Amino acid sequence: IKSIGHQWYWSYEYPEFNNIEFDSYMLNYTNLNQFRLLETDNRMVIPMSMPLRLITTSTDVIHSWTVPSLGIKVDA
């Protein structure tokens, strides 16, 4: 899976799974009606019981791709 950091959103590419590509934007505060939990409009979903390699890069400045519940943070 390739994750690409852009200003204000992330793009994801699944080259080995029918070349799936999509963008993921963080939801606005006004759309939540609850605490801000870094919720997005399109979530990245990973295949279960399969080895996975995540390539993280950026198109502009340094971005941090993170999964707080797993203690994962990668700077791109």
N, C-alpha and C positions, 0 to 999 in steps of 0.2 A: 504494500500500500504506500502510495506517495502522498504526503501532506505538504501543501505549499502555502506558506503564510503570506497574506496580502495585507494592505492597510485596511483594517476593519473586518476582515473575514478570512476563512481558510478554504482552500480547494482540496479535494481528495480525488485520487485516481487509483482505480483497481485494475491494473493492466492485465493481470492473469485471470480476471473474472469478467469476461465479455467487455472489457474496456469501459467500465462504468466510471463516470466522472460527474462530480457535483460540487456546488459551493455551499458553505455552511456559515450563516451569519448569526451573531448573538441576538437574542430577542431584546426588544426595548424594555425599559423599566415599566412603561405604561401597560404593556401586554402581560405582565406577570401576576399582579395582585398578590404578591408574596415576596419573601426574601429573594434576593438575586443569587441564583445558583449557577451562573454561567450557562444557562440553558440556550440552546441553538435551535434554529428552524429545521435543520437537517442534521441528524446525528450520524457519526461514523459508526458503522456496524462491522464487526470483524467475524470471520468464519470461526466456528467452534471446532476444537480438536484438530487444528491444522497449524503447522509451523507458520509463523508470520514474521515478515521483515518490514519495518516501517522506515521509510526514507523521508526525512524532514528537511525542507529547504525554505527559502524566502525569496520574494521578488524585489524587496526593497530594504527595509531595516530589520533589526533583530526581533524575532517573535518567539514567544515561549509556548510550545505545545505541551499541554499537561493533562493528566488524569489524576486529580487530587486524591481520590479514594484509593488508588493503587500506589500513591507516592511516586508517580512518574512525572518528570519534567525534562523536556529537551529544548534547548535553544537552537533556533534556526536562523 
